[in-house]
């Protein structure tokens, strides 16, 4: 449902893109696609598997906006499978690993990669 809402929103945008770049969005909609896939940012093995699954596939934009917020009143600490505190492992280390692993794919796929 969320992916559909995002695609409907993008379809409604004008062809004029940011900073006056004409046809910025239109060029990406024509024949482009949004693909959903599982990637658990709290697991470095999941991040590695996701990045490996994208090799050889076109990728021109990477948005890192997922995040986890635990209640500060939780009595027990929570950790990732890799041993990091859960919020740090998910919100920082997972994002950094994903961006680092996908950087070569972004650079090879697009003349103007966006991260």
GROMACS elastic network, one bead per residue, 0.5 to 0.9 nm:
[ bonds ]
;  ai    aj funct       b0    kb
    1     4     6  0.51943   500
    1     5     6  0.62626   500
    1     6     6  0.87489   500
    2     5     6  0.50926   500
    2     6     6  0.62399   500
    2     7     6  0.86796   500
    3     6     6  0.51147   500
    3     7     6  0.62044   500
    3     8     6  0.86273   500
    3    34     6  0.79089   500
    3    35     6  0.85445   500
    3    36     6  0.75300   500
    4     7     6  0.51177   500
    4     8     6  0.61179   500
    4     9     6  0.85500   500
    5     8     6  0.51305   500
    5     9     6  0.61510   500
    5    10     6  0.86549   500
    6     9     6  0.50822   500
    6    10     6  0.61776   500
    6    11     6  0.86051   500
    7    10     6  0.50634   500
    7    11     6  0.61067   500
    7    12     6  0.87159   500
    7    33     6  0.88692   500
    7    34     6  0.76180   500
    8    11     6  0.50908   500
    8    12     6  0.64448   500
    9    12     6  0.52709   500
    9    13     6  0.67887   500
   10    13     6  0.53947   500
   10    14     6  0.87764   500
   10    25     6  0.78508   500
   10    29     6  0.82067   500
   11    14     6  0.82672   500
   11    25     6  0.86600   500
   11    26     6  0.85926   500
   11    29     6  0.74923   500
   13    16     6  0.82618   500
   13    17     6  0.86987   500
   13    25     6  0.74588   500
   13    26     6  0.86175   500
   14    17     6  0.73759   500
   14    23     6  0.83670   500
   14    25     6  0.74309   500
   14    26     6  0.78093   500
   15    21     6  0.89151   500
   15    22     6  0.65167   500
   15    24     6  0.63473   500
   15    25     6  0.55443   500
   15    26     6  0.51421   500
   15    27     6  0.82860   500
   16    19     6  0.87762   500
   16    20     6  0.63600   500
   16    21     6  0.62068   500
   16    23     6  0.53755   500
   16    24     6  0.62254   500
   16    25     6  0.70682   500
   16    26     6  0.80835   500
   17    20     6  0.58047   500
   17    21     6  0.50361   500
   17    22     6  0.58739   500
   17    23     6  0.63777   500
   17    25     6  0.59480   500
   17    26     6  0.85551   500
   18    21     6  0.58508   500
   18    22     6  0.84303   500
   18    24     6  0.75089   500
   18    25     6  0.89992   500
   19    22     6  0.88860   500
   20    24     6  0.86629   500
   21    24     6  0.56338   500
   22    25     6  0.83084   500
   22    26     6  0.86039   500
   23    27     6  0.57180   500
   23    28     6  0.84762   500
   24    27     6  0.56553   500
   24    28     6  0.68322   500
   25    28     6  0.52164   500
   25    29     6  0.62327   500
   25    30     6  0.87780   500
   26    29     6  0.50899   500
   26    30     6  0.61983   500
   27    30     6  0.55034   500
   27    31     6  0.84166   500
   27    32     6  0.82442   500
   28    31     6  0.73777   500
   28    32     6  0.55829   500
   28    33     6  0.82233   500
   29    33     6  0.71318   500
   30    33     6  0.86293   500
   37    50     6  0.77723   500
   38    46     6  0.81762   500
   38    50     6  0.72959   500
   39    42     6  0.88109   500
   39    43     6  0.83259   500
   39    46     6  0.56895   500
   39    47     6  0.58399   500
   39    48     6  0.89441   500
   39    49     6  0.80960   500
   39    50     6  0.59129   500
   39    51     6  0.89136   500
   40    43     6  0.55911   500
   40    44     6  0.79644   500
   40    45     6  0.86688   500
   40    46     6  0.55812   500
   40    47     6  0.64894   500
   40    50     6  0.88396   500
   40    90     6  0.82110   500
   40    94     6  0.82743   500
   41    44     6  0.68518   500
   41    46     6  0.70915   500
   41    47     6  0.60995   500
   41    66     6  0.84034   500
   41    67     6  0.89058   500
   41    89     6  0.76146   500
   41    90     6  0.50660   500
   41    91     6  0.75804   500
   41    93     6  0.81531   500
   41    95     6  0.67750   500
   41    97     6  0.88446   500
   41    98     6  0.80702   500
   42    46     6  0.80991   500
   42    47     6  0.82733   500
   42    79     6  0.88120   500
   42    80     6  0.57423   500
   42    81     6  0.75965   500
   42    82     6  0.82665   500
   42    84     6  0.87052   500
   42    86     6  0.68261   500
   42    87     6  0.82148   500
   42    88     6  0.87859   500
   42    89     6  0.55975   500
   42    91     6  0.80346   500
   42    93     6  0.82030   500
   42    94     6  0.60059   500
   43    46     6  0.52261   500
   43    47     6  0.63638   500
   43    48     6  0.87267   500
   43    80     6  0.65918   500
   43    81     6  0.63425   500
   43    82     6  0.68447   500
   43    89     6  0.80026   500
   43    90     6  0.77564   500
   43    94     6  0.71956   500
   44    48     6  0.60614   500
   44    49     6  0.84920   500
   44    81     6  0.83931   500
   44    82     6  0.71407   500
   44    89     6  0.87935   500
   44    93     6  0.84572   500
   44    94     6  0.65372   500
   44    97     6  0.75014   500
   44    98     6  0.86605   500
   45    48     6  0.50692   500
   45    49     6  0.60999   500
   45    50     6  0.85648   500
   45    82     6  0.88924   500
   46    49     6  0.50471   500
   46    50     6  0.60767   500
   46    51     6  0.85721   500
   47    50     6  0.51523   500
   47    51     6  0.61682   500
   47    52     6  0.85614   500
   47    94     6  0.69846   500
   47    95     6  0.87394   500
   47    97     6  0.71380   500
   47    98     6  0.59268   500
   47   101     6  0.85107   500
   48    51     6  0.51642   500
   48    52     6  0.60774   500
   48    53     6  0.85781   500
   48    97     6  0.80292   500
   48    98     6  0.74404   500
   48   101     6  0.73862   500
   49    52     6  0.50855   500
   49    53     6  0.61547   500
   49    54     6  0.88595   500
   50    53     6  0.50761   500
   50    54     6  0.65838   500
   50    98     6  0.83725   500
   51    54     6  0.52865   500
   51    55     6  0.68126   500
   51    98     6  0.67995   500
   51   101     6  0.60806   500
   51   102     6  0.59252   500
   51   105     6  0.88530   500
   52    55     6  0.54456   500
   52   101     6  0.83097   500
   52   102     6  0.85823   500
   53    56     6  0.84048   500
   53    57     6  0.82653   500
   54    57     6  0.53066   500
   54    58     6  0.78614   500
   54    59     6  0.79630   500
   54   102     6  0.79223   500
   54   105     6  0.76405   500
   55    58     6  0.82201   500
   55   102     6  0.82381   500
   55   104     6  0.89529   500
   55   105     6  0.63456   500
   56    59     6  0.89875   500
   56   105     6  0.73443   500
   56   109     6  0.85247   500
   57   105     6  0.77995   500
   57   109     6  0.78324   500
   58   105     6  0.74754   500
   58   106     6  0.77549   500
   58   108     6  0.83024   500
   58   109     6  0.51478   500
   58   110     6  0.77533   500
   59    62     6  0.76357   500
   59   102     6  0.87508   500
   59   105     6  0.65889   500
   59   106     6  0.54425   500
   59   107     6  0.86136   500
   59   108     6  0.84775   500
   59   109     6  0.55587   500
   59   110     6  0.70085   500
   59   113     6  0.79903   500
   60   105     6  0.84855   500
   60   106     6  0.55913   500
   60   107     6  0.80249   500
   60   108     6  0.89527   500
   60   109     6  0.60731   500
   60   110     6  0.51787   500
   60   111     6  0.82021   500
   60   112     6  0.71867   500
   60   114     6  0.62292   500
   60   115     6  0.85227   500
   61   106     6  0.71886   500
   61   110     6  0.86268   500
   61   112     6  0.88397   500
   61   113     6  0.59374   500
   61   115     6  0.59247   500
   62    99     6  0.78023   500
   62   102     6  0.84439   500
   62   106     6  0.80201   500
   62   113     6  0.83123   500
   62   114     6  0.62708   500
   63    66     6  0.87482   500
   63   114     6  0.81906   500
   63   115     6  0.61737   500
   64    67     6  0.88162   500
   64    95     6  0.64936   500
   64    98     6  0.87438   500
   64    99     6  0.80966   500
   64   115     6  0.78262   500
   65    91     6  0.88013   500
   65    95     6  0.86667   500
   66    90     6  0.84971   500
   66    91     6  0.71549   500
   66    95     6  0.84081   500
   67    87     6  0.78826   500
   67    90     6  0.68839   500
   67    91     6  0.51910   500
   67    92     6  0.88024   500
   68    86     6  0.82082   500
   68    87     6  0.58008   500
   68    88     6  0.88627   500
   68    90     6  0.67805   500
   68    91     6  0.63729   500
   69    72     6  0.87021   500
   69    87     6  0.66096   500
   69    91     6  0.88739   500
   70    73     6  0.84541   500
   70    74     6  0.75170   500
   70    86     6  0.86762   500
   70    87     6  0.72488   500
   71    74     6  0.55817   500
   72    75     6  0.82620   500
   73    76     6  0.89582   500
   74    77     6  0.74124   500
   77    85     6  0.73463   500
   77    86     6  0.81452   500
   78    84     6  0.85307   500
   78    85     6  0.60076   500
   78    86     6  0.54814   500
   78    87     6  0.83908   500
   79    82     6  0.77209   500
   79    83     6  0.55848   500
   79    84     6  0.53292   500
   79    87     6  0.82481   500
   79    89     6  0.78884   500
   80    83     6  0.51847   500
   80    84     6  0.53146   500
   80    85     6  0.63123   500
   80    86     6  0.52174   500
   80    87     6  0.87093   500
   80    89     6  0.64717   500
   80    90     6  0.79609   500
   81    84     6  0.76039   500
   82    89     6  0.82518   500
   83    86     6  0.83838   500
   83    89     6  0.83225   500
   84    87     6  0.83148   500
   84    88     6  0.67591   500
   84    89     6  0.52142   500
   84    90     6  0.87025   500
   84    93     6  0.86792   500
   85    88     6  0.55356   500
   85    89     6  0.58455   500
   85    90     6  0.84785   500
   86    89     6  0.50950   500
   86    90     6  0.59691   500
   86    91     6  0.82932   500
   87    90     6  0.51962   500
   87    91     6  0.56472   500
   87    92     6  0.77642   500
   88    91     6  0.53900   500
   88    92     6  0.53427   500
   88    93     6  0.64587   500
   88    94     6  0.83541   500
   89    92     6  0.58715   500
   89    94     6  0.58243   500
   89    95     6  0.86383   500
   90    93     6  0.61624   500
   90    94     6  0.50034   500
   90    95     6  0.70830   500
   91    94     6  0.62567   500
   91    95     6  0.62305   500
   91    96     6  0.86912   500
   92    95     6  0.53383   500
   92    96     6  0.60301   500
   92    97     6  0.85419   500
   93    96     6  0.50938   500
   93    97     6  0.60091   500
   93    98     6  0.85034   500
   94    97     6  0.52097   500
   94    98     6  0.61287   500
   94    99     6  0.86223   500
   95    98     6  0.51391   500
   95    99     6  0.61069   500
   95   100     6  0.84739   500
   96    99     6  0.52379   500
   96   100     6  0.60249   500
   96   101     6  0.85239   500
   97   100     6  0.51311   500
   97   101     6  0.60236   500
   97   102     6  0.85049   500
   98   101     6  0.52288   500
   98   102     6  0.60597   500
   98   103     6  0.84398   500
   99   102     6  0.52443   500
   99   103     6  0.58822   500
   99   115     6  0.78630   500
  100   103     6  0.53378   500
  100   104     6  0.80555   500
  101   104     6  0.70914   500
  101   105     6  0.81259   500
  102   105     6  0.52432   500
  102   106     6  0.61540   500
  102   107     6  0.86613   500
  103   106     6  0.50592   500
  103   107     6  0.61111   500
  103   108     6  0.85928   500
  103   113     6  0.89487   500
  103   115     6  0.86460   500
  104   107     6  0.51038   500
  104   108     6  0.60944   500
  104   109     6  0.84784   500
  105   108     6  0.51980   500
  105   109     6  0.59341   500
  105   110     6  0.86140   500
  106   109     6  0.52515   500
  106   110     6  0.62249   500
  106   111     6  0.89937   500
  106   112     6  0.87815   500
  106   113     6  0.56543   500
  106   114     6  0.78097   500
  106   115     6  0.84511   500
  107   110     6  0.59144   500
  107   111     6  0.73431   500
  107   112     6  0.80145   500
  107   113     6  0.61115   500
  108   111     6  0.79385   500
  108   113     6  0.87302   500
  109   112     6  0.88450   500
  109   113     6  0.76270   500
  110   113     6  0.52150   500
  110   114     6  0.87035   500
